[in-house]
Amino acid sequence: MIAEVVAAGLQLLVVGLAAPLLVGVLRTLKARLVGRQGPRPWQPYADLRKLLGKEAVVSTTTSWVFRVAPFVLVATVLVSALIVPVLVARPPLAFAGNIILLVYLFMLGTFFLALAGLDAGSAFGGMGASREVAVAALAEPTIIVAVLALALRADTIDLGRVVERFAGEPWLAANPAHLLAFAAFFIVMLAETGRLPVDNPATHLELTMIHEAMVLEYSGRYLALVEWAGAMKFFLFMTLLANLFVPWGLTGSAGLSSILLGLVALGGKLAVLTGAVAVLETSVAKLRLFRVPELLAGSFALAFLSLMAVILVQ
């Protein structure tokens, strides 16, 4: 029992503290790839500290939803961090660790953030909220179908057991159905976390904003919470890509040696994925908004092909 509590605490610390570093490393790497020096990898920590020290300016037209949304967003991400296999194959909330609950938690945070964008009464907030909900409605089914393709092979929708099943047979990572599901999940990860080519987190151009339009009215500690939650969500999606599809280095026990091994393996896999995302974002331009549904439809087709491949092979 004590070991499980310690493992849960360590997992929350890793997700909460390493998420800003992952975003910072990605920004620095993107800058270096285009020939700029760019910000330091630990710049997000300085940004969060500065925001936490500033006064929050709240419009008089907002309601309690605007103030509660950042806390709900952080809470849903932290609970998700206890469901996702991060350091060990059996996460702290393994008994509830199925993909359906995880998608609901992510969607709950998106729902409250969209409500906050509408609550401010600005045109940009409403525009960003409608776009975010449209993207989420197209992306969430792909997540479920892509993971269901893995779950059928593992005979369970429990994320921990899926990881244990594929960790026992590493060669399954090269299976065509597995690769199709990975490609579909990778595209959805870009959409869900507001990355290129779906959204550009580095711009504030009104006509192209999705996520930034919803948080435009936030400032101070509220903006710090929203940015921190966004970084943790990106970290969790990258971790799902790393550990769910390539579960090498993960074990089911919660011992110290297992946790250290999982931490080292996670760091190596995240380094590779971060490099891939950086190369992609420096190579492609942002899609026009009406082209985003086509991209997400393509990802759903890949996930569906993966599911059909698993069914037909079995």
C-alpha positions in Angstrom: 0.0 0.0 0.0 2.8 2.4 0.9 4.7 1.6 -2.3 1.6 2.3 -4.3 1.1 5.7 -2.6 4.8 6.6 -3.2 4.5 5.5 -6.8 1.4 7.7 -7.3 3.2 10.7 -5.8 6.2 10.1 -8.0 4.1 9.8 -11.1 2.3 13.1 -10.3 5.6 14.8 -9.7 7.1 13.5 -13.0 4.1 14.6 -15.0 3.7 18.0 -13.2 7.4 19.0 -13.1 8.6 17.5 -16.4 5.7 18.7 -18.6 7.0 22.3 -18.8 10.5 21.0 -19.6 9.1 18.9 -22.4 7.5 22.0 -23.9 10.6 24.0 -23.4 12.9 21.4 -25.1 10.5 21.3 -28.0 10.6 25.0 -28.5 14.4 25.1 -28.3 14.7 22.3 -30.7 12.4 23.9 -33.2 14.3 27.1 -33.0 17.7 25.4 -33.6 16.3 23.5 -36.6 15.4 26.8 -38.3 18.7 28.4 -37.4 17.7 30.5 -34.4 19.1 30.3 -30.8 15.6 30.2 -29.4 14.5 30.2 -25.7 16.2 28.1 -23.0 14.6 24.7 -22.4 13.6 25.8 -18.9 12.0 29.0 -20.0 8.4 27.7 -19.3 9.3 27.4 -15.6 10.2 31.1 -15.6 7.1 32.0 -17.5 4.9 30.1 -15.0 6.6 31.7 -12.0 6.1 35.2 -13.6 2.5 34.6 -14.2 1.9 33.3 -10.7 3.3 36.5 -9.3 1.0 38.7 -11.4 -2.5 39.9 -10.5 -5.3 38.2 -12.3 -7.5 40.6 -14.2 -11.1 39.3 -14.6 -13.8 40.9 -16.7 -16.9 41.9 -14.9 -19.1 40.1 -17.4 -17.7 36.7 -16.5 -19.4 34.2 -14.0 -18.0 31.5 -11.7 -17.3 29.3 -14.7 -14.4 31.5 -15.9 -12.7 31.2 -12.5 -13.4 27.6 -11.9 -12.4 26.3 -15.4 -8.6 26.5 -14.9 -8.8 24.5 -11.7 -11.1 21.9 -13.3 -8.6 21.7 -16.2 -5.7 21.0 -13.9 -7.7 18.5 -11.8 -8.8 16.5 -14.8 -5.2 16.3 -16.1 -3.8 15.3 -12.7 -6.4 12.5 -12.4 -5.5 11.4 -15.9 -1.9 11.3 -14.9 -2.8 8.6 -12.3 -4.6 6.5 -15.0 -1.9 6.7 -17.8 1.0 4.2 -17.5 3.9 6.6 -17.0 6.6 5.0 -14.9 5.1 1.5 -14.4 2.7 -0.6 -16.5 0.2 -0.7 -13.6 -0.6 3.0 -12.9 -1.9 4.1 -9.4 -5.5 4.1 -10.6 -5.2 0.9 -12.5 -8.6 -0.3 -11.5 -10.1 2.6 -13.4 -7.5 2.8 -16.1 -9.5 2.3 -19.3 -9.4 4.4 -22.4 -13.0 5.4 -22.2 -12.6 7.1 -18.8 -9.4 8.8 -20.0 -11.2 10.3 -23.0 -14.0 11.5 -20.8 -11.6 13.2 -18.5 -9.8 15.0 -21.4 -13.2 16.0 -22.8 -14.3 17.3 -19.4 -11.4 19.7 -19.3 -12.0 20.8 -22.9 -15.7 21.4 -22.1 -15.0 23.7 -19.2 -12.3 25.6 -21.2 -14.7 26.1 -24.0 -17.3 27.3 -21.6 -14.8 29.8 -20.1 -14.1 31.1 -23.6 -17.8 31.7 -24.2 -18.3 33.1 -20.7 -15.9 36.0 -21.3 -18.3 37.3 -24.0 -15.6 38.1 -26.5 -15.8 37.2 -30.2 -12.4 35.5 -30.2 -13.4 33.3 -27.2 -16.6 32.1 -28.9 -14.7 31.5 -32.1 -12.0 29.5 -30.4 -14.5 27.5 -28.3 -16.5 26.5 -31.3 -13.4 25.4 -33.2 -12.0 23.5 -30.2 -15.2 21.6 -29.7 -15.4 20.7 -33.4 -11.8 19.4 -33.4 -12.4 17.4 -30.2 -15.6 15.9 -31.6 -13.6 14.6 -34.6 -10.6 13.6 -32.6 -12.0 11.7 -29.6 -13.5 8.8 -31.7 -10.2 8.2 -33.3 -8.5 7.9 -29.9 -11.0 5.2 -28.9 -10.8 3.3 -32.1 -7.0 3.4 -32.2 -6.7 2.1 -28.7 -9.5 -0.4 -29.3 -7.3 -2.0 -32.0 -4.7 -2.6 -29.3 -7.3 -3.7 -26.7 -8.7 -6.4 -29.0 -5.3 -8.0 -29.3 -4.8 -7.7 -25.5 -8.4 -8.8 -24.7 -8.9 -5.8 -22.4 -9.5 -2.1 -22.4 -7.4 -1.6 -19.3 -4.4 0.5 -20.3 -2.1 -1.2 -17.8 -2.9 -4.7 -19.0 -2.6 -3.6 -22.6 0.9 -2.3 -21.8 1.8 -5.5 -20.0 0.5 -7.6 -23.0 2.7 -5.8 -25.5 5.7 -5.5 -23.2 5.7 -9.3 -23.1 5.9 -9.4 -26.9 8.0 -6.5 -28.1 7.9 -7.6 -31.8 4.2 -6.6 -31.9 5.4 -3.0 -32.1 6.3 -3.6 -35.8 2.9 -5.2 -36.6 1.2 -3.3 -39.5 -2.0 -2.9 -37.5 0.0 -1.5 -34.6 1.8 1.0 -36.9 -1.5 2.2 -38.4 -2.9 2.8 -34.9 0.3 4.6 -33.9 0.0 6.9 -37.0 -3.7 7.6 -36.2 -3.0 8.4 -32.5 0.0 10.6 -33.5 -2.2 12.8 -35.7 -4.9 13.0 -33.0 -2.2 14.0 -30.5 -1.3 17.0 -32.6 -4.9 18.0 -32.9 -5.7 17.5 -29.2 -2.7 19.4 -27.9 -3.0 22.3 -30.4 0.2 21.6 -32.4 1.0 22.2 -36.1 -0.5 21.6 -38.6 -3.9 21.8 -36.8 -3.1 24.8 -34.5 -0.1 27.0 -34.0 0.7 27.6 -30.2 3.2 30.3 -31.1 0.8 32.7 -32.8 -1.9 35.1 -31.7 -3.3 35.8 -35.2 -7.0 36.1 -34.7 -8.1 34.3 -37.8 -6.0 31.2 -37.0 -6.3 30.8 -33.3 -8.1 27.9 -31.7 -6.7 27.2 -28.2 -5.2 30.6 -27.8 -8.5 32.3 -28.6 -10.2 30.6 -25.6 -7.5 31.6 -23.1 -7.1 35.2 -24.5 -9.0 36.7 -21.5 -7.0 34.8 -18.8 -4.1 36.4 -17.0 -2.0 36.0 -13.8 -2.5 32.7 -11.9 -5.4 31.6 -14.0 -3.3 31.8 -17.2 -0.5 30.0 -15.3 -2.9 27.1 -14.5 -4.2 26.9 -18.0 -0.6 26.8 -19.5 0.5 24.2 -17.0 -2.5 22.0 -17.7 -1.8 22.3 -21.4 1.8 21.3 -20.9 0.7 18.3 -18.8 -1.9 17.2 -21.4 0.8 17.3 -24.1 3.1 15.3 -21.8 0.4 12.7 -21.2 -0.4 12.3 -24.9 3.3 11.9 -25.7 3.6 9.3 -22.9 0.6 7.4 -24.3 2.4 7.3 -27.6 5.6 6.2 -26.0 4.3 3.6 -23.5 1.2 2.3 -25.1 2.6 1.6 -28.5 6.2 1.0 -27.5 6.0 -0.3 -23.9 9.7 -1.2 -23.6 11.2 -0.7 -20.2 7.9 -0.9 -18.2 7.2 -3.4 -15.6 4.1 -4.1 -13.5 5.7 -3.7 -10.1 5.9 -0.4 -8.2 9.4 -1.0 -6.8 12.1 1.6 -6.8 14.2 -0.2 -9.5 11.1 -0.6 -11.7 10.3 3.1 -11.4 13.8 4.2 -12.2 13.9 1.9 -15.2 10.6 3.2 -16.4 11.8 6.8 -15.9 14.9 6.2 -18.0 13.0 4.4 -20.7 10.3 7.1 -20.8 13.0 9.8 -21.2 14.6 8.1 -24.1 11.3 7.5 -25.9 10.1 11.1 -25.3 13.4 12.4 -26.7 12.8 10.5 -29.9 9.1 11.6 -30.2 10.0 15.3 -29.3 12.6 15.3 -32.1 10.0 13.9 -34.5 7.4 16.5 -33.5 10.0 19.3 -33.9 11.0 18.1 -37.4 7.4 17.9 -38.4 6.4 21.3 -37.1 9.4 23.0 -38.8 8.6 21.2 -42.1 4.8 21.9 -42.5 2.6 24.9 -42.4 -0.7 25.3 -40.6 -3.6 23.9 -42.4 -6.6 26.0 -43.3 -9.5 25.4 -40.9 -11.7 23.7 -43.4 -8.9 21.2 -44.2 -8.6 20.1 -40.5 -11.6 17.8 -40.7 -10.0 16.1 -43.7 -6.9 15.4 -41.7 -8.8 14.0 -38.8 -11.0 12.0 -41.1 -7.8 10.5 -42.5 -6.6 9.6 -39.0 -9.9 8.0 -38.2 -9.5 5.9 -41.4 -6.1 4.8 -40.3 -7.5 3.8 -36.9 -10.4 1.9 -38.5 -8.0 0.1 -40.9 -5.9 -0.9 -37.9 -9.1 -2.2 -36.1 -10.1 -4.2 -39.2 -6.7 -5.6 -39.6 -6.7 -6.9 -36.0 -10.2 -8.4 -36.5 -9.4 -10.1 -39.8 -6.1 -11.5 -38.6 -7.6 -12.9 -35.5 
